[in-house]
Structures are given as structure tokens and as C-alpha cells.
Amino acid sequence: MTSTTVDARARTYRAHARPFWRRALLSREAAIIGILLLVVLVSLATVRNFSSPLTVTYLLRDVAPILLIALPMTLIIITEEIDLSVASVVGLSSVVVGVLTRDGWPFEIAALLAIVVGLVAGALNGFLVTVVGLPSLAVTIGTLALFRGIAVGLLGTEAVTEFPETWTDLAKANIPGTPLPLIMIPFAILAIVFAVLLHLTPFGRSLYAIGLNKEAAQFSGIDVARTKFVLFLLSGTVSGFAGVYFTLLYSNARGENATGMELQVIAAVLLGGVSIFGGRGALHGVIAGVLLIGTLGSALRLAGVTSDIINVITGLLLVLSVVSASLLACLHTRRAAAIGKRKGSRPLAPASTV
């Protein structure tokens, strides 16, 4: 057996040395799904009207923009980057579709141009991060203010509320025979596309590699800059689409639309098991995280809990998820070091989901 083979085995991630059933069931994603199911069961048993089909409909309508934006945000955070401008892009695309519709443009063209605006916003973020080399945190804090300022500047204190009834009815419609909003169909399609992209393609594997070690990924032949640029394009485009849906759902285009939504998206992504330090995460955990926050909020509102208390509980959940992730990583590292010392070999790398 060559030293190369020994080194390769030593570098094998501990998570993949365990049986598949243990990796599937004993994971943060499985824990979040379990907590979600527990919250649903308790709410069904204790909260009045929670089992109503209308509750399901309004819950999924409310979280639909967050679900959509969380898809590209997951990929961005896995590469150890972040996009704080997504809510401002939602607001800007909402204003664009509102202004163009008010000025007599066909709604279909206005919506398409609003999504293109989202694409351009994502391209600006990607350019500043990957070409200029600025930190994504600083860049997207700046563009958050920039895009929001443009949105408010275009409409001021006005609001556009007149949109084609056909499209507003479509945004509020359900899948026939179910309480599920129609928006769940495009979301399901996008979720499948993003899941395949992340978990079943070389591109997805490159995202984990970048998040774990950007320099090593670069030396292995991955075009790190181009990959990250594509992710920011996806984030801007999906945020633009979410802005169009948000506008139709509430029949309202305003510069302040979706203010603060970026924090909800990031909270759900981190709660769903994606590491803020990159290199770890899975889409099913993120979707469960979004639904957990939405379900908990819906149940508490029906129980008469105020929004301030709901925000406190959501914040505590996020803090606990981040702290628990750090503690688990620390424990894995110490255990790996102890095993490596006993075997007289180099410590194994911490667990990671790739």
C-alpha cells in the first residue's frame, strides 16, 4: 500500500466513513426535519384553526418568496460568501414592474424586464466580488442600500396597486383540489434543479470544495471566480422573480417592499444546517428550515402571540443553531485528533457534507 493511498484515506471525511443510514438520520438536516414535524403535530393538537386549509395556503404564500431566494442563497453561503442585497433586489424589481405597468407597458414585458433588472443587480454584485476582489459582506451591504435607494427614488412615497386581474388572481390561486398555492409548482421545479445542481453535478461538488478551501479548489482546476459570479447571477435572477410574485400577491409595488427579508432568508438557511463558514449544507435542510420558521410563526400568531415575541423566538432559534453547529464541529475536531493520535496518523478532517 502506497503512502498516497494512506494519505487519501486519512483525508477521508469522517461523515462518509459512517453507514449511509447514519449519515442520513444523524444529521442536522434530519434534526431540523424532525423539529418541523414536532412543531406541526403540537400545533395541530393545541392551536385552534391551525389544521384549516386556509392556514396552509396563507403559510405557503407568505414563505414562498423566502423559499425561492433561499435556493441560490444556500449555494452562495456554501462557498463562504453571502448576499445581503436580495431583499433590496426584490423591492427594486417590484418597483420596476409597477412603474412599467403604470406607464402602459404589457405586464408580461414589465415582469420580464424586472427579472432582467434582478439579473443585472446580481451581475454587479458578482463583478465587485469576483473581479474587483471585494468581500461579499461589504459589497452586498453597499448594494443593499444602493438598490433600495433606487427603488424608493423611482416611486417615492407612491404605490402602484393596479395590475392585470388575470395575473393577480394567478398569484393567489391554488393548485386545483389542494390548499397548496400555485407558486409551489415553479418553486418545486427550481428546487429540483438546484438540488440536482448542488448534489449531483461536478459544479455542485466544486461549491463544497470552494467553501472548504478556496486556494486548494483553485489549484485543483476549479475556476473559483467564475463559479461565484454564476451564483450571484442566480441570486439576482431568482430575487427578481420573487419580486414579481411578491408584487402580484399583495397587488402592491412600493420601494419598501420586502424590507428585512434578507435576514429571514439567511436565518432559514443557517437554521437548515448550512455552515456560515462554508463547505457544508444541503437543500432539504434549508427548505425544512424555511418551513419551520414559517410554521412556528403561523402557529404563534394563531395562538395570539405578538410579532415581537415571534421575532425573539426566531432569533433564539438561529443563535442556538449556529452555536450548536460550532460546538459539534469542535467536538468532531477533538475526536478526530484523539483518534489520529491513538493510531499514530494525522488527524482526520472534521465532518462535512459534500
N, C-alpha and C positions, 0 to 999 in steps of 0.2 A: 504494500500500500504506500503510495507516494505521499510526500508531505503536502502536496497541493490538495489531495483528497482529504487529508486530515484537517487542513485549514478550512476547506469548504464546509466540512461537517461542523467544525467549531463555530462557523459563522451562521449556521442554520438558525433561523428564528425559533425560539422555544415554542411559540404558539403553533407552529407547523410540525413540531415533533410529537404533538399530542394527537390522539384519535380525532377524526372529524367530528363525531358527536359531541366531544368535549369542547372542541373549538366553537361549535355551533350553539351549544346550550350554555356553556360557562363563559359568556362574553358580555361586554357592556351593552351591546345591541339587544341581546336576549333579555337582559335585566330591564332595559327600558320598555321593551315589548310587554314583559311581564307586569311591570308597574302600570302601563297603559291599560291592560286587561283588568287589573285590580281596581283601578280608578273607575273604569266603565261599570264593572259589576257593583261596586259600592254605590255609585251614583244611581244606577238603576234601582237599587234596593232602598235608597234613602232620600233621593231628591225627587220632588214632585214634578211631573211633566217631562222628566229627562228622557223617558222612553218614547216621547212623542216623535212622529216622523218629522214634524216641523223643526224640532231641536237638531236632528241630524242634518237637515237641509241647511239651516242657518249656520250651524257649526262649520260645515264643509265650505259653504260660501265664504265665510269670514276668513278661514285659514287658507283658502285656495291661492291667493297671491303669495303668501308665505311659503306654501308648499312648492310653488313654481320657482321662486327665487332661491329657495334652499338647495335646489338641484345643482346649479352651477356654483353656488357658494361652497358646497361641500368639496367640489373639486379644487377650488381655489385655496381653501384652508388646508387641504391635504398637502398642497405644495408649499405650505408655510407662508402663504400670503393672505391678504384679506381685502374685501371690497366693502367699504363703509358708505359708498355713494349709491347703493342700489335703490334706497327709498327715494332719493332725490331724482333718480332716473325715472322711477315710477311717476313722481309728480310732474316731471318735465314732459314725459310722453303723454300724460293725461292732459296737460295744458295744450300741447301741440294738437292732439286730436280734437280738443274742444274748440280752439281758435279756428282751425281749418273748417270744422263742421259749421261753426257760426258764420264763417265767411262764405259759405255756399259750396264748399268742396264736397264731392261724394264721400260718404262716410268710409267706404272701403279704401279709397285712396288716402284719406286722412289717417286711418288706422295703420295702413302700411307705412306711411311716412313717419308716424310716431314710433313704430318699431325700428325703422331705419335710424331715427334720432337716438334710440337706445343703443343701437349698434355703434354709431359714431361716438357716443359717450364712452362705451366700453373700449373702443379703439384708442381714445385719448388716454384713458387710464392705463391700458396696456403699453402704449408708447412711452409714457412717462416712467413706468416701472421697468420695462424690459430694454428700452433703447437708451433712455436718459440715465437709468440706473437708480432712480429714487426709491425709497422704501414705500411699499404699498399702503402702509398705515398712514404716512404723511400725505401721500398723493391723494388717497380717497377721502381723507378728511377735507382736503382742499377742494376737490371736485364735488364733494357733498354740498359744500357751501356755494360753489360756482353754479351747479345745476339747479339748486333750489332758488338761488338768486335770479337766474334766467327765467325760471318758471313763474316766480312771483312778479318779475318785471313785465312779462308778457301779458298777464291778466290783471295785475294789481290786486285790488280787493274784490274784483268781479268774480262771478262764477258762471260757467256755461252749463245750463241744465236741459237744453233741448237737443235731444238726439233721436235718430230714427227709432220708432217704436219697435220695429221688427228686431233690431239689434239689442235693445234693452230687454225686450221680452226673452230673447235667446239667452242673454247673460243670466237671467233669473230663472230660466226653465230647468226642469228636472229631466233626467233620463226617464222615458215613459215607463210607468209602472213601478217606479222606485222613488225613494226620498233623496236620491243622490243627484246633486246639481250636474248639469250638462258639462260644466267646466272640468269635471273629473275625467272625461274622455280624453281631451288634449293633455291633461296632466298625466294620465296613465301612460299615454304614448310617449311623452317626454321622459317620464320616469324609467320606462323600459329602455329607451335609447341611452339615457345617461348611465343606467345600471350596466348595460352591455359595454358601453364605452369605458367605464371605470373598472369593471371586474373581469371582463373577458377579452380585452384587447391589449396589445403592446403599449398603446397610448396610455391606457389606464395604469398599467404597471409602471410606466415612466413617471406618472404623477407621484406614486408612492416613493419611487427612487429619489425624485427631486426633494420631496419632503423629508426623507431620512438623511440625505446628504447631497446637497446641491452640487458640490465640487466633484464628488465621485460619479454622480449622474452625468455631469458634463464630460468627464474623462471616459465614460463608458459609451459615449457617442450620442447621448440624448441632447437635442437642441433645446436647452432649458428656456432660453428667451422666447423662442417661437412658441413653445408649449404654453408658457404662461400668457403670452399675448392672445392665443386662441381662447384660453379660459376667460380672460377679461372680455373678449368679444362675445362669448356665450352669455356671460353675466349681464352685459348691457342689453343684448337682444332679448333675453328672457324677461328682464326687468321692464323693457319697453312693452312687451306683450302683456305682462302683468298690469302695467299702467292702463292699457286699453281696456282690459277686463274690469279693472277697478273703477274706471270711469263709467262704463256701461252698467255695472252692478248698482252703483249708487246714483246714476244719472246726474253726475256732478263732476265738472272739471274745474279744479282750483289749484293754485300754486302750492298750497299747503297739504295737498293730498298725500297720504301715506307717511306723514312726518313721524319719525321714530320707528318705522317698520324695520329698518336695518338691524336694530337691537333685538327685535323679536326673531328675525331670521338667524342671526348669529347665535342667540341663546338656544334656539331649537337645534341648530347644527351641533353645537358643543354638547348639549344635553343628550343628543343622539349618539354620542361616542366618538366624534371626530376630535382629534387632538389639536389644540391650538398651536402646538409646536410642529405640526405637520407629520406626514408619514403614516397616519393611522385614521381609519374611519370606513364606514360602509353606508350605502344609501338607505337600506331598510331601517337602520337605526335612526337615521336623520328623519325619515318620514314618520317613524314612531315618535320621535321627539317633538315634531310639529304637532302631531295629533294629541300627544299627551298634554302639552301646554294649552292647546285649544279646548280639549275635553275638560280639563281641570277648570279653566276659566269659565266655560259654559255652565258647568255644574255649580260652581260657586256663585255665579250670577243668579241662577235659578233659585239658589238657596238664600239669596238676599245679601250676599257678601259684597261690600263696596269694591270699586275698581282699585282703590289704593291698596287694600289688603291683598287683592289678587296679584297686583304688581309686586308686593313684598314677597308673597309665596313663590311667584315665578323667579324672582331674583335669588331667593334662598335655594331653590332647586338648581339653578345654574351654578351658584357658588359651590354647592355640595357636589355637583357632578364634576366640576373642574378640580376641586380638592381631592375627591376620591380617585380621579384619574392619576393625579400626581402621586398620591400615596401608593396606588397599585404599581405604577411604574417604578417607584423607589424600591418597593418590596421585590419586584421581579429582578431588578438590577442586583440587589443584595443577594437574592437567592442564586442568581446565575453566577455571581462572583464566588459564592461559597462552594457551589458545585464544581466550578472551574478550578478552585484551589485544591479541593479534595482529589480531583482527577489529575492535577498537575498540568492542566492545559489552560489556555487563555479563556477568560470568562465569555460566556455566550452573550449574544446581543439581547437586549430587552425584547419582550414580546411585541409583535406588531402585526397588524392585519394587512396583508398585501394581496 
